[in-house]
Amino acid sequence: MKTVTMKSVCDRAAQRAGLDPTQLANGSMLALGAYVDEAVRKGWEWNDWPEWCEVELRALRPDFDASRANAINDEVFYGTAYYRCRDANTGEAPENALFWDVVTPDPYVLLATRGQTEMGAVFAISKEDTRVQPRAIQYHFTEDGDRVWLSDPVATRVWIHYRLVAPVLTRGEYGAGVSYVPGDAVYLPATGECYLCVLASVGVSPETDATKWTKQDVPLTLRDYAENAGAAALKREDGQDDTARIFDNLAEDALLREDEKRRQSRGNR
C-alpha cells in the first residue's frame, strides 16, 4: 500500500484552507489532526478498498504457542484439532492429556486473535478461498462486539475476507517522559508520522522499537479526500459554512474518483 505522511496531509489541508501550517497554534494543529483522523477513518470504511482488505485462512482459536503461559480453559488450535487447557502450564504440547482436553469450540472467531492481524469489518466467511473457488460454501455469521459468530457447522479452519483496522492518527506529539499504554497514539515531528502504542513503555521513541509502537500509515488513496475534508472542517470551524460545503463536495469527488479507479482496475483483470 502506498502511503503519505500525516504531516503532509495536515500541511496540505491547512494550505487548501488558505492557512500557513507553520503558523498554526498548537491547539489548531491538534484540532486539524483530529479532523484528518476522522476523515481517514470514514474513507477507510467507506468501501472494501483492496489495499487494506485481506483474505486469510484462520482457525477459530489462536495457534498453540509453546512459549506462552496457558491458563485453565484457554483454547488453542494445534495440528488439526482444538484443545482446552485443563491445568495451567507453559509449553506442554496439547497431546498431553494431563494438561489438555480435545474440544469442539463454540463457533466464533475473535476479531483480535493473538499472533494474527486484527480484523476490522468482516465481509465474508467461507469453506474455501473464494478467489480460487468463487462458488465456495459461504457461512452465515453475525458480529457481536469483539467476535464473529458463525451460525452454521464449520470446517476446522475457515477463509475470512476482512478489512484491516483503520489507522489511529493524531498531531499530539510524543513525550520522552510520558508513560504510554496500549492504544495511545502519538505524532513524531522527526518523521512526520503517527505511531500507536502496543506495549507499555516510557522513553522509547516510536521509530526505534516496533515491538512497542506500530506506525500508522495514511493511504495515498485517501490523501485528497482527507485533505479536502480537513480543509472543510477548518472552514466550518471559522464560520465559513459555504466554503466548507465546497470542500465537502471536493472530498466526496475524490473518493468517487478513487472508487472508479478501483472498478476499472478490477475490470481489466
C-alpha positions in Angstrom: 0.0 0.0 0.0 1.4 3.4 -1.0 1.3 5.9 1.9 1.8 9.5 2.7 2.9 11.1 6.0 0.5 12.6 8.5 2.4 15.9 8.3 2.0 16.2 4.5 -1.8 15.7 4.8 -2.2 18.2 7.6 0.0 20.8 5.8 -1.9 20.5 2.6 -5.2 20.6 4.3 -4.2 23.8 6.0 -2.9 25.3 2.7 -6.1 24.4 0.9 -8.0 26.3 3.6 -5.7 29.3 3.0 -3.6 28.9 6.1 0.2 28.6 6.7 0.7 25.3 8.5 3.9 26.6 10.1 1.9 29.4 11.8 -0.9 27.3 13.2 -1.2 27.4 17.0 -0.7 24.1 18.8 -4.5 23.8 19.6 -5.4 24.4 16.0 -2.9 21.8 14.8 -4.3 19.3 17.3 -7.8 20.0 16.0 -6.7 19.6 12.4 -5.1 16.2 13.4 -8.5 15.1 14.8 -10.2 16.2 11.6 -7.8 14.2 9.4 -8.1 11.2 11.7 -11.9 11.3 11.4 -11.7 11.7 7.6 -9.3 8.9 7.1 -11.4 6.6 9.2 -14.5 7.5 7.3 -12.8 7.0 4.0 -11.2 3.7 5.1 -14.6 2.3 6.0 -16.5 3.8 3.0 -15.7 0.9 0.8 -13.9 -2.5 0.7 -10.7 -0.9 -0.7 -8.4 -3.8 -1.8 -5.3 -2.1 -0.4 -6.5 -2.8 3.2 -8.6 -5.8 2.8 -7.4 -9.4 3.2 -8.5 -13.0 2.6 -6.9 -15.4 5.1 -7.3 -19.0 6.3 -7.9 -18.9 10.0 -8.6 -21.3 12.8 -11.4 -20.4 15.3 -8.8 -20.1 18.1 -5.1 -19.0 18.4 -2.4 -21.4 17.3 -0.7 -23.2 20.2 2.4 -21.3 21.3 4.9 -23.2 23.3 6.4 -20.0 24.8 3.1 -18.8 26.1 1.6 -19.4 29.6 -1.8 -21.1 29.3 -4.5 -20.7 31.9 -7.3 -23.1 32.7 -10.0 -23.0 30.0 -7.7 -21.4 27.4 -8.4 -22.8 24.0 -5.9 -23.3 21.1 -5.7 -24.9 17.7 -2.9 -27.5 17.2 -2.4 -29.7 14.3 -5.9 -30.4 13.1 -7.8 -30.1 16.3 -8.8 -27.8 19.1 -7.8 -28.2 22.7 -8.9 -26.7 26.1 -6.4 -26.2 28.9 -7.3 -28.3 31.9 -4.3 -27.4 34.1 -2.2 -24.2 33.8 1.1 -24.7 32.0 3.7 -23.3 29.7 5.0 -25.3 26.8 3.1 -28.6 27.4 2.0 -29.8 24.0 -1.7 -30.3 23.5 -1.3 -34.1 23.0 -0.5 -34.3 26.7 -3.9 -35.3 28.2 -2.7 -34.3 31.7 -2.9 -30.6 30.6 -5.3 -30.5 27.7 -8.7 -31.9 26.5 -9.8 -32.2 22.9 -12.9 -30.0 22.4 -15.3 -28.7 19.8 -15.1 -25.0 20.2 -18.0 -22.6 20.2 -18.3 -21.3 16.6 -16.8 -17.9 16.8 -13.7 -16.1 15.7 -12.2 -13.2 17.8 -11.5 -10.0 15.8 -8.2 -9.6 17.7 -6.5 -13.0 18.0 -3.1 -13.5 19.5 -0.4 -13.8 16.8 -2.6 -12.6 13.9 -3.6 -9.3 12.3 -6.5 -7.7 14.0 -9.7 -7.6 11.8 -11.9 -4.6 11.4 -15.1 -5.4 9.5 -15.7 -9.0 8.3 -17.2 -9.3 4.8 -17.4 -13.0 4.2 -16.5 -16.3 5.8 -16.2 -19.4 3.5 -15.1 -23.0 3.5 -12.6 -22.4 0.6 -10.7 -19.4 -0.8 -13.3 -17.6 -2.9 -10.5 -16.2 -5.1 -9.8 -19.7 -6.3 -13.3 -21.2 -5.8 -15.9 -18.5 -6.4 -18.7 -20.9 -5.6 -17.3 -22.0 -2.3 -19.7 -22.6 0.6 -20.4 -19.3 2.4 -21.1 -19.4 6.2 -23.7 -17.2 7.8 -22.3 -15.0 10.5 -23.0 -12.1 12.9 -20.6 -9.7 14.5 -21.0 -9.3 18.3 -18.6 -7.0 20.0 -15.1 -8.4 19.9 -16.1 -11.6 17.9 -17.9 -13.0 14.9 -20.3 -15.9 15.5 -21.0 -18.4 12.8 -24.4 -19.9 12.7 -23.6 -23.0 10.6 -21.4 -26.0 11.3 -18.0 -25.1 10.0 -14.8 -26.7 8.8 -11.8 -26.9 11.1 -10.5 -23.7 9.6 -12.3 -21.1 7.5 -11.4 -18.4 5.0 -12.2 -14.9 6.1 -12.5 -11.8 3.9 -12.0 -8.8 6.1 -10.9 -5.2 6.3 -7.9 -4.1 8.4 -8.5 -1.8 11.4 -8.2 1.9 10.4 -5.1 3.8 11.4 -5.2 6.0 14.5 -4.0 9.5 13.7 -3.1 12.5 15.8 -1.0 15.6 16.0 -0.4 15.1 19.7 3.4 14.9 19.9 5.4 12.1 21.6 6.9 13.0 25.0 10.0 11.2 26.2 9.0 11.3 29.8 5.4 10.2 29.4 4.2 6.7 30.3 2.3 5.2 27.3 -0.1 2.3 27.4 -1.5 0.2 24.5 -4.0 2.3 22.5 -2.2 5.6 22.9 -1.4 7.4 19.7 1.4 9.9 19.2 2.9 12.1 16.5 6.6 12.3 15.9 7.8 15.5 14.3 11.1 14.0 13.2 9.4 11.6 10.9 6.0 13.4 10.3 4.3 10.0 11.1 1.9 8.7 13.8 2.5 5.7 16.0 0.2 3.5 18.1 1.5 2.1 21.4 1.1 -1.7 21.5 3.2 -2.4 24.6 3.5 -0.1 27.7 6.7 2.0 27.6 8.4 5.1 28.9 11.2 6.9 27.0 11.1 4.5 24.0 11.0 6.7 20.8 8.4 5.2 18.5 10.6 4.9 15.4 13.2 2.8 17.3 11.1 -0.1 18.6 8.5 -1.8 16.5 7.7 -4.2 19.4 6.2 -1.3 21.4 5.0 1.0 18.6 3.2 0.4 15.3 3.5 3.1 12.6 0.0 4.3 11.5 0.0 4.6 7.7 -2.1 7.2 5.8 -3.1 5.6 2.5 -2.3 7.5 -0.7 -5.7 6.5 -1.9 -7.3 8.7 0.8 -4.9 11.7 0.6 -7.1 14.0 -1.5 -10.2 13.1 0.4 -8.6 13.7 3.8 -7.0 17.0 2.8 -10.3 18.4 1.5 -12.3 17.1 4.4 -9.7 18.6 6.8 -9.9 21.9 4.9 -13.8 21.8 5.1 -13.6 21.3 8.9 -11.2 24.3 9.3 -13.5 26.5 7.3 -16.6 25.3 9.2 -14.8 26.0 12.5 -14.2 29.5 11.2 -17.8 30.0 10.4 -17.4 29.8 6.6 -20.1 27.2 6.0 -20.5 27.9 2.3 -16.8 27.4 1.6 -16.8 24.3 3.9 -19.5 22.7 1.7 -17.4 23.3 -1.4 -14.5 21.4 0.2 -17.0 18.7 1.4 -18.0 18.2 -2.3 -14.4 18.1 -3.4 -13.7 15.4 -0.7 -16.6 13.3 -1.9 -15.5 13.7 -5.5 -12.0 12.5 -4.5 -13.5 9.3 -3.0 -15.6 8.7 -6.1 -12.5 9.1 -8.4 -10.6 6.6 -6.4 -13.5 4.2 -6.4 -13.7 4.5 -10.2 -10.0 3.7 -10.5 -10.6 0.6 -8.4 -13.5 -0.5 -10.6 -11.5 0.0 -13.8 -8.6 -2.0 -12.3 -10.9 -4.9 -11.5 -12.5 -4.8 -14.9 -9.0 -5.0 -16.6 -8.1 -8.2 -14.7 
